[in-house]
């Protein structure tokens, strides 16, 4: 009976520790060491929050840059975050990618199939990736510039300004946050 009470006490202590104190320690660490003091990185346009900058969003209009496709449901549903788990030899997956390539080429007739960046027709591992490479932004510049009545050089300047460099110059790759890029385009229109 004595061992049972000791085990019960130990179980209660661990339950309290892992359900309260451990979470509190993580929360405090995020507040002190995390970006934005542990809060979501929100993007603002016209003094209104328009989205979370660390979650991809669906852009389909020609006047906006498009992000990677999402396999997390319509509109980058974070509740369904997942990869497709389909490999490059899966016939259904290859058919889906070919449909995406054909669709991308409809809106970018100045490209050939080989010029379509792979990331623009394949979903990321989480299905929620908010970034694209600068190259994927560059292939969309002509479409966006035409739809906005801007010259490609002005659009390229906005893209170049928002390219995020690798951490410490070596960790990761260059990337562009699609939501922030589209907000910058809206602000450029407003400042004309």
Backbone torsions as a table, in degrees:
resi	resn	phi	psi	omega
1	UNK	NA	-37.7	179.5
2	UNK	-62.0	-41.1	178.3
3	UNK	-66.4	-36.4	178.8
4	UNK	-62.8	-43.8	179.9
5	UNK	-65.7	-40.6	177.1
6	UNK	-62.9	-43.7	179.0
7	UNK	-63.9	-40.3	178.9
8	UNK	-64.0	-43.8	178.0
9	UNK	-62.0	-44.9	179.7
10	UNK	-62.3	-40.6	178.0
11	UNK	-63.4	-43.5	178.9
12	UNK	-64.2	-43.2	179.1
13	UNK	-61.1	-46.2	179.6
14	UNK	-66.2	-39.2	177.2
15	UNK	-60.6	-46.3	178.0
16	UNK	-63.4	-44.8	-178.7
17	UNK	-60.5	-52.2	-174.9
18	UNK	-77.4	-22.7	179.5
19	UNK	-93.5	-19.0	-177.8
20	UNK	-123.4	-63.7	-172.0
21	UNK	-67.1	-41.0	-179.7
22	UNK	-62.7	-45.3	178.5
23	UNK	-64.9	-39.1	177.2
24	UNK	-63.0	-41.3	178.2
25	UNK	-63.1	-44.6	178.1
26	UNK	-63.1	-41.7	179.1
27	UNK	-62.7	-44.3	178.6
28	UNK	-63.9	-40.6	178.2
29	UNK	-61.3	-43.9	179.1
30	UNK	-62.8	-39.2	179.0
31	UNK	-63.9	-36.4	-176.1
32	UNK	-88.7	-47.5	-171.2
33	UNK	-105.2	-14.6	-176.2
34	UNK	-80.5	157.8	174.8
35	UNK	-65.6	145.3	-179.7
36	UNK	56.7	30.6	-179.8
37	UNK	53.9	35.8	177.2
38	UNK	82.6	3.1	179.7
39	UNK	-94.5	163.2	178.8
40	UNK	-62.9	146.8	177.1
41	UNK	-88.4	94.7	-176.3
42	UNK	-93.7	150.7	177.2
43	UNK	-107.0	139.1	-173.6
44	UNK	-122.4	136.5	174.5
45	UNK	-136.2	128.9	-179.2
46	UNK	54.4	43.1	178.4
47	UNK	64.2	18.5	178.2
48	UNK	-123.8	141.2	174.4
49	UNK	-71.5	123.8	-178.5
50	UNK	-110.2	-2.7	177.5
51	UNK	161.6	171.6	174.6
52	UNK	-91.6	125.9	-175.8
53	UNK	-72.3	-13.4	-178.8
54	UNK	-102.4	13.0	175.7
55	UNK	-130.9	129.8	179.1
56	UNK	-60.3	154.4	178.7
57	UNK	-135.1	156.0	-178.1
58	UNK	-84.2	119.8	172.3
59	UNK	-122.1	126.0	-177.7
60	UNK	-124.8	-14.1	-178.8
61	UNK	-76.0	149.4	-178.2
62	UNK	-63.7	-25.1	-176.4
63	UNK	-80.1	0.2	179.6
64	UNK	-120.6	151.4	170.8
65	UNK	-73.7	145.1	-179.7
66	UNK	-103.3	146.0	175.1
67	UNK	-92.0	-172.0	178.0
68	UNK	-68.2	152.1	174.6
69	UNK	-63.3	154.6	179.1
70	UNK	-116.9	136.6	173.2
71	UNK	-101.6	15.7	-178.7
72	UNK	-96.5	24.8	179.1
73	UNK	93.2	174.1	-178.5
74	UNK	-61.9	133.0	174.5
75	UNK	72.3	27.1	177.0
76	UNK	56.8	53.5	-178.0
77	UNK	-67.8	107.3	-177.0
78	UNK	-63.3	-23.3	177.9
79	UNK	-69.3	-18.5	-179.8
80	UNK	-112.6	25.5	-177.7
81	UNK	-57.9	123.2	179.1
82	UNK	-173.5	162.9	169.8
83	UNK	-91.4	169.0	179.9
84	UNK	-78.8	-22.8	-175.9
85	UNK	61.6	18.9	175.8
86	UNK	-98.6	131.6	-178.2
87	UNK	-89.3	173.5	-176.4
88	UNK	-70.2	-4.8	175.6
89	UNK	-103.4	-0.7	179.7
90	UNK	-76.0	120.3	-176.0
91	UNK	-62.2	-39.4	179.1
92	UNK	-64.5	-40.4	179.1
93	UNK	-65.3	-45.0	179.5
94	UNK	-62.4	-38.1	177.4
95	UNK	-64.6	-41.5	178.4
96	UNK	-62.8	-42.5	178.6
97	UNK	-65.4	-40.5	178.5
98	UNK	-64.5	-37.4	175.3
99	UNK	-63.9	-41.7	178.4
100	UNK	-64.0	-40.2	178.5
101	UNK	-62.3	-48.2	180.0
102	UNK	-59.0	-42.9	179.1
103	UNK	-64.2	-43.4	179.7
104	UNK	-61.7	-39.5	-178.9
105	UNK	-69.4	-27.8	176.3
106	UNK	-60.5	-40.1	-178.1
107	UNK	-89.2	-11.8	179.4
108	UNK	-131.3	65.5	-174.5
109	UNK	-66.4	-13.4	179.2
110	UNK	-79.9	-4.3	178.8
111	UNK	-102.3	156.7	169.4
112	UNK	-103.5	167.7	-178.7
113	UNK	-54.0	-40.7	-176.8
114	UNK	-70.9	-16.7	-179.7
115	UNK	-88.3	-7.6	-179.5
116	UNK	-76.9	119.2	179.7
117	UNK	-62.2	136.3	-178.6
118	UNK	-56.5	-36.8	-176.9
119	UNK	-68.3	-18.2	179.7
120	UNK	-82.9	-8.1	-179.7
121	UNK	-126.1	2.8	176.8
122	UNK	-127.0	139.2	-179.1
123	UNK	-79.2	153.1	177.2
124	UNK	-75.8	171.1	-178.7
125	UNK	-58.5	-38.3	179.8
126	UNK	-89.4	-20.6	-174.3
127	UNK	78.7	6.1	-175.3
128	UNK	-126.3	15.8	-173.9
129	UNK	-60.5	121.9	-178.3
130	UNK	-87.7	-3.1	-174.2
131	UNK	-113.2	155.6	167.7
132	UNK	-132.1	163.9	176.6
133	UNK	-75.2	158.1	175.5
134	UNK	-56.5	-36.2	179.9
135	UNK	-60.7	-38.7	178.3
136	UNK	-69.4	-29.3	174.8
137	UNK	-73.6	-40.4	-178.1
138	UNK	-61.8	-37.0	-179.0
139	UNK	-71.8	-16.2	179.3
140	UNK	-95.4	-9.9	-172.7
141	UNK	-58.1	-41.7	-177.2
142	UNK	-62.4	-44.5	178.5
143	UNK	-61.6	-47.7	-177.9
144	UNK	-64.9	-44.5	-179.7
145	UNK	-60.7	-45.1	179.9
146	UNK	-62.3	-45.0	-178.5
147	UNK	-65.8	-28.9	-178.7
148	UNK	-96.0	-5.4	-177.6
149	UNK	69.5	31.6	179.5
150	UNK	-110.6	163.8	173.1
151	UNK	-88.5	152.2	-175.5
152	UNK	-61.0	-33.3	-179.0
153	UNK	-63.6	-40.4	178.6
154	UNK	-66.2	-40.8	178.9
155	UNK	-66.0	-41.7	179.0
156	UNK	-61.7	-38.0	179.0
157	UNK	-62.3	-39.3	178.3
158	UNK	-66.3	-43.8	178.3
159	UNK	-60.5	-50.2	-177.8
160	UNK	-58.9	-36.2	179.9
161	UNK	-66.0	-29.8	-175.4
162	UNK	-99.1	5.7	177.3
163	UNK	-68.1	124.4	177.2
164	UNK	-92.6	126.7	-178.7
165	UNK	-79.9	160.7	176.6
166	UNK	-60.7	148.2	178.2
167	UNK	-60.3	128.2	-177.9
168	UNK	58.5	17.8	178.6
169	UNK	78.5	-3.5	-176.6
170	UNK	-134.0	-23.1	-174.7
171	UNK	-94.5	112.8	-179.9
172	UNK	95.7	-165.2	-178.9
173	UNK	-128.8	168.0	174.0
174	UNK	-66.9	144.3	-178.0
175	UNK	-152.9	163.2	178.6
176	UNK	-131.5	129.9	176.7
177	UNK	-79.3	118.6	-173.8
178	UNK	-64.1	-42.5	179.6
179	UNK	-62.9	-46.8	179.3
180	UNK	-63.5	-35.8	178.0
181	UNK	-64.4	-44.6	179.4
182	UNK	-68.1	-33.3	174.9
183	UNK	-65.8	-41.3	178.7
184	UNK	-61.9	-37.4	176.7
185	UNK	-64.5	-42.1	178.3
186	UNK	-64.1	-40.5	179.0
187	UNK	-67.3	-35.4	177.0
188	UNK	-65.1	-37.4	177.2
189	UNK	-65.4	-42.3	-178.5
190	UNK	-66.0	-32.4	-176.2
191	UNK	-87.7	3.1	179.1
192	UNK	-68.6	NA	NA
